Amino acid sequence: MIYQVRIKKQELKKLPKLPLLIQEKFRFLIQDLIEKGPVQAEWSNYSKLGKDKYHCHLNYSYVACWTFEKETISIEVYYVGSRENAPY
């Protein structure tokens, strides 16, 4: 199954400001979300944050958070950035 992944506009604006390694890892995460869906247990510190919300670490300092609508195949990345500012 192929999932539709959307990234919030404000997060897209932040991506070029992130370190290149984090940008690359984020691209790998997006590809995994498209191919495998919202459950990404192989990613570092992956966990479910609540109803339909998930997160994982891109490295020690950076995280990505996303939501999944179970009625559809739609995933939305609502945060990518430092873990200190993460919305969880």
C-alpha positions as CSV (number, residue, x, y, z in Angstrom):
1,M,0.0,0.0,0.0
2,I,1.2,3.5,-0.8
3,Y,0.4,6.2,1.7
4,Q,-0.1,9.9,0.9
5,V,2.3,12.1,3.0
6,R,1.8,15.8,3.4
7,I,4.2,18.1,5.1
8,K,2.9,21.3,6.7
9,K,3.9,24.4,4.9
10,Q,5.7,25.9,7.9
11,E,7.8,22.7,8.2
12,L,8.7,22.9,4.5
13,K,10.0,26.4,5.1
14,K,12.2,25.2,8.0
15,L,13.8,22.3,6.2
16,P,16.5,24.2,4.3
17,K,17.7,25.7,7.6
18,L,18.3,22.3,9.2
19,P,21.7,20.5,8.9
20,L,22.1,18.6,5.7
21,L,22.4,15.2,7.4
22,I,19.0,15.9,9.1
23,Q,17.4,16.9,5.8
24,E,18.7,13.6,4.3
25,K,17.4,11.5,7.2
26,F,14.0,13.3,6.9
27,R,13.8,12.4,3.2
28,F,14.4,8.8,4.2
29,L,11.7,9.0,6.8
30,I,9.2,10.4,4.3
31,Q,10.1,7.6,1.9
32,D,9.5,5.0,4.7
33,L,6.2,6.7,5.6
34,I,5.0,6.5,2.0
35,E,6.0,2.9,1.6
36,K,5.3,1.4,5.1
37,G,2.8,3.7,6.7
38,P,2.7,5.5,10.1
39,V,4.2,2.8,12.2
40,Q,8.0,3.2,12.0
41,A,9.3,0.9,14.7
42,E,12.8,0.7,13.1
43,W,13.4,4.4,13.6
44,S,15.3,5.6,16.7
45,N,13.0,6.4,19.7
46,Y,9.9,5.8,17.6
47,S,6.8,6.0,19.7
48,K,3.1,6.7,19.6
49,L,2.3,10.0,21.2
50,G,-1.5,9.6,21.5
51,K,-4.4,8.9,19.3
52,D,-3.1,8.8,15.8
53,K,0.1,10.8,16.6
54,Y,3.6,9.5,16.3
55,H,7.2,10.7,16.5
56,C,10.8,9.5,16.0
57,H,14.3,10.9,16.4
58,L,16.3,11.8,13.3
59,N,19.3,12.0,15.6
60,Y,19.9,12.9,19.3
61,S,18.8,16.6,18.8
62,Y,16.2,16.4,16.0
63,V,12.7,14.8,15.8
64,A,9.8,14.5,13.4
65,C,6.2,14.2,14.4
66,W,3.2,13.1,12.3
67,T,-0.5,12.2,12.4
68,F,-2.4,9.5,10.6
69,E,-6.0,9.4,9.7
70,K,-7.1,5.8,10.0
71,E,-10.1,6.3,7.7
72,T,-7.8,7.3,4.8
73,I,-4.2,6.6,3.8
74,S,-3.1,10.1,4.6
75,I,-0.2,11.0,6.9
76,E,0.6,14.6,7.8
77,V,4.0,15.6,9.1
78,Y,3.3,18.5,11.5
79,Y,6.7,19.0,13.0
80,V,10.4,18.5,12.2
81,G,13.1,20.2,14.2
82,S,14.9,20.3,17.5
83,R,13.5,18.0,20.2
84,E,13.6,20.9,22.7
85,N,10.8,22.6,20.7
86,A,8.9,19.5,19.9
87,P,5.1,19.8,20.5
88,Y,4.7,16.8,22.8
